Amino acid sequence: LVGILTSISETEADIADKNADIADAENDLKEAQKAADQKYEDMKVRMKYMYEKGNDDIITIFLESGSLSEFINKVEYANTVYEYDRTQLEEYQAMIKQIESLKAGMEQEKIALQSQQNKLAAQKKSLDSMISTKKAQVADFDVQLAKARELAARQAAANQAAGTTSTKQANTSNVSGGSKNPAP
């Protein structure tokens, strides 16, 4: 009984820990989702700007440049913008993977929590069964004790009645035995 109660207590503590882990994972997931949504919105704005402005190719940049240094500056700028866009896309993809990882972790935590809850339910059922068995045994002991007391009372009454009868017979023997043998 003590072992089961200890096990139940440990399981309840584990469940509380799992609930805390799930709450932390949900908070992390919400934060990651907000960051990913913001990153996505930023990328949409950038794509819209690029679409509206148009994407200049290298030939157009060369033809519109007045000098070689202006051409090099425009190419460097386009390259910087391209790298920025690529970095933003990679960050967004990393955030999506992080969100998927957090979701998977949270699902694992929920599965572990369900397992702990099932274990706790089984332990409580075992405890209830043991309590019922012990109550039945105690009730049986009470019945046996009552029968034993009743039997002891009957036996004491029978012994007392037998003792009274023996005493009367002994008294009667003494009285009658004394008259058969006259005194000299």
C-alpha positions in Angstrom: 0.0 0.0 0.0 2.8 2.4 0.9 4.6 1.4 -2.3 1.6 2.2 -4.4 1.0 5.5 -2.6 4.6 6.5 -3.2 4.4 5.5 -6.8 1.2 7.5 -7.2 2.8 10.5 -5.6 5.8 10.3 -7.9 3.6 9.9 -11.0 1.6 12.9 -10.0 4.8 14.9 -9.6 5.9 13.7 -13.1 2.6 14.7 -14.5 2.9 18.2 -13.0 6.4 18.4 -14.6 5.1 17.3 -18.0 2.3 19.9 -17.8 4.9 22.6 -17.0 7.1 21.4 -20.0 4.0 21.5 -22.3 3.2 25.0 -21.1 6.8 26.1 -21.8 6.7 24.4 -25.2 3.4 26.1 -26.1 4.9 29.5 -25.1 8.0 28.8 -27.2 5.8 27.7 -30.1 3.7 30.9 -29.9 6.8 33.1 -29.9 8.4 31.2 -32.8 5.1 31.4 -34.7 4.9 35.2 -34.1 8.5 35.6 -35.3 7.9 33.5 -38.4 4.7 35.4 -39.2 6.5 38.7 -38.9 9.4 37.4 -41.1 6.8 36.2 -43.7 5.1 39.6 -43.7 8.4 41.3 -44.2 9.2 39.1 -47.1 5.8 39.8 -48.7 6.5 43.5 -48.5 9.9 43.0 -50.0 8.5 40.8 -52.8 5.8 43.4 -53.5 8.3 46.2 -53.7 10.5 44.1 -56.1 7.5 43.4 -58.3 6.3 47.0 -58.4 9.8 48.4 -59.0 10.8 45.7 -61.4 13.9 43.6 -61.2 16.7 45.0 -63.2 19.0 42.6 -64.9 22.7 43.1 -65.4 22.4 44.5 -69.0 19.8 47.1 -68.0 22.0 48.2 -65.1 25.0 48.4 -67.4 23.1 50.4 -70.0 21.6 52.8 -67.4 24.9 53.4 -65.7 26.7 56.6 -66.7 30.1 55.3 -65.6 31.9 52.2 -64.6 32.0 53.1 -60.9 28.2 53.7 -61.0 27.7 50.3 -62.7 29.9 48.6 -60.0 28.0 50.4 -57.2 24.6 49.2 -58.7 25.9 45.7 -59.1 27.2 45.6 -55.5 23.9 47.1 -54.3 21.9 44.4 -56.2 24.2 41.8 -54.9 23.7 43.1 -51.3 19.9 43.1 -51.8 20.1 39.6 -53.2 22.1 38.3 -50.2 19.8 40.1 -47.8 16.8 38.4 -49.4 18.5 35.1 -49.4 19.4 35.4 -45.7 15.8 36.4 -44.9 14.5 33.4 -46.7 17.0 31.1 -44.9 16.0 32.6 -41.6 12.3 32.0 -42.4 13.0 28.4 -43.4 14.9 27.9 -40.1 12.0 29.3 -38.2 9.6 27.0 -39.9 11.8 24.0 -39.0 12.0 25.3 -35.4 8.3 25.5 -35.2 7.9 22.0 -36.6 10.5 20.8 -34.1 8.6 22.5 -31.2 5.3 21.0 -32.4 6.9 17.6 -32.5 8.4 18.1 -29.1 5.1 19.2 -27.7 3.4 16.2 -29.2 6.0 14.0 -27.6 5.4 15.7 -24.2 1.6 15.2 -24.6 2.2 11.5 -25.4 4.4 11.2 -22.3 1.8 13.0 -20.3 -0.9 10.7 -21.5 1.3 7.7 -20.6 1.8 9.1 -17.1 -1.9 9.7 -16.7 -2.7 6.2 -17.8 -0.1 4.9 -15.3 -1.6 7.0 -12.6 -5.1 5.7 -13.4 -3.8 2.1 -13.2 -2.1 2.7 -9.9 -5.2 4.3 -8.5 -7.3 1.4 -9.7 -4.9 -1.0 -8.1 -5.0 1.0 -4.9 -8.8 1.0 -4.9 -8.8 -2.8 -5.5 -6.4 -3.3 -2.7 -8.5 -1.1 -0.4 -11.7 -3.0 -1.3 -9.9 -6.3 -0.6 -8.6 -5.1 2.7 -12.1 -3.8 3.7 -13.6 -7.2 2.8 -10.9 -8.9 4.9 -11.6 -6.6 7.8 -15.3 -7.2 7.5 -14.6 -11.0 7.5 -12.4 -10.6 10.5 -15.2 -8.7 12.3 -17.7 -11.5 11.5 -15.2 -14.2 12.7 -14.5 -12.2 15.8 -18.2 -11.9 16.5 -18.6 -15.7 16.0 -15.7 -16.4 18.3 -17.1 -14.1 21.0 -20.4 -15.8 20.7 -18.8 -19.2 20.8 -16.7 -18.2 23.8 -19.8 -16.8 25.6 -21.7 -20.1 24.9 -18.8 -22.1 26.1 -18.4 -20.0 29.2 -22.2 -20.4 29.9 -21.9 -24.2 29.3 -18.9 -24.4 31.5 -20.7 -22.5 34.2 -23.8 -24.6 33.9 -21.6 -27.8 33.9 -19.8 -26.4 37.0 -23.0 -25.8 38.8 -24.3 -29.3 38.0 -21.0 -30.9 39.1 -21.1 -28.9 42.4 -24.7 -30.0 43.0 -23.7 -33.6 42.3 -20.7 -33.4 44.6 -22.8 -31.9 47.3 -25.4 -34.6 46.9 -22.7 -37.3 46.9 -21.2 -35.9 50.1 -24.6 -35.7 51.8 -25.7 -39.2 50.6 -22.3 -40.7 51.1 -22.2 -39.6 54.7 -25.5 -41.3 55.5 -24.5 -44.7 54.0 -21.6 -45.0 56.3 -22.8 -44.6 59.9 -20.3 -43.3 62.3 -18.9 -45.9 64.8 
